[in-house]
């Protein structure tokens, strides 16, 4: 049962003063895989000189370049239509790197303690185990916007008991890897949220399946994937370095709607 | 030799005038200190040197093959020689370098291999430095000054010239250069511990000394933006900025020391970076144990130079041995460098020992243990007499069309009588290293 989903994503960075020599690297277009097929996509990057496209080491599409001339805002994003299959499962050989801790997901005694409070039985599938980990985490964390920063690690977020999707995902990845389940961070879009979302892919037998720890559920469909990596740092939607002593403000807009239903689920 | 010794103060005064300094961070504060020079040279016999040279070339050859393998097919992991955990949990492994083939296939352009001589005369590898080893400039300058204050010394002693390092370095840069573009040395700046060396090497090799911000990437190529809006295409960057700060788009995003998107230009083959990013996986302390295995695996040869006997608590048998014999071992934290995180079992009190043992049991991958090598003492001038101090040798191995060992090196000695730690960041001094001529 395929789903046709249309989305519009745009971020505008507004600078308080003009900046120049602005180098950027973006991961702002959906990935193409057996779960999601891109029917059409167009990206927007402005201002920009010549823009180059490449794959990063995890296979994510990146756009990069330099906006040399002075500018006081920078826009990037993409719009498109994506066909989602009813089953979020990506058949791939296991890359060992996703079994080991990364900067944001290194476990501490708090994460180890939470893991040891979860009882697994021998007959459980990987998905059942991951769901148990999600639930354990969900009961310990409260969704609290602005309570953490982009530098917060899994261990810190769990200790604080608060966070956003990025923190939930880091914590779940840490728990999975500590229990021997390969896991990776995913950045993307979902219906019903006004900004980008993060979730977790875990390796089960021969494919990557997905769980959304922020909503305490396994994912079957409806999620549009942009990129994956060891943790948040590998999936930065935007990185930029510019010259100029300017303050920045972000304006993010995202709409995701199912085409067949024709209902806009969220605007911001 | 006597004149040389008499001239110690004169040499040190010249070193001070030349500004031969070493920056040290202590308690978060930057101090610049002179790097004390001892005039009694370490002399290495030709026959001995020939053996060291062969062993170093063999080792660097294997390390370069290892890096090329690790950032592509990882055959050595697939074949079970090195457990994948040692690769993926190392801070030195950078996935961003996967499937990038550097110019001419060279990763290890400039290697600083630290050796010590044991009491039985054998030379033993302490560690490999394959990222940005420093220190080559000190013996060059010391010898130049010695020549000045004691011109006859080198007429009577038939030793290898050491100024050849500059040619070797320039040759290495030119060989790696991808397009005949500008050769630059990128320094993090004035407050880097080795800034003196960066400016010295740039001046001597004729490469352009550049600072963060001088280089930009446009249209996937690297440009040097010089004075008066001049712009030149860059072909090779001898960068003295560490991997994590090299490109804020690929690594530490807060870095102001890097070149945004230089990794893209590098991946495209439009610029050479020396040393290659990602080399930290090969000189990770936890990997040192595997270097002899790499030599056997890639070259099908027997290692000519041995490591200090090393134990990996990761393996249960080794762990048991380490826990039982900790008093006679030296324990190293694999995530630390520059003489930090090195602990001698015999110096630790009961509480400290218990603590370390606990850490070894809970985080075995983080530690290695080595037998303490009883390495020879060298004479160091103190007051009007001499004292004995532990010393090591950093040999420099450079890779261009072939692998060459510089016929000199940096001999560092410990300041304190019982200390085995010779790192300049820990306050040691240095000597010239004389290699007997053929």
Interface residues (C-beta under 8 A of the other chain):
Chain A: X21 X23 X24 X25 X49 X50 X52 X54 X56 X57 X58 X64 X65 X66 X68 X96 X97 X99 X100 X101 X230 X233 X234 X236 X239 X241
Chain B: X77 X84 X85 X87 X88 X89 X95 X96 X97 X98 X99 X216 X217 X218 X219 X220 X248 X249 X250 X253 X260 X261 X264 X267
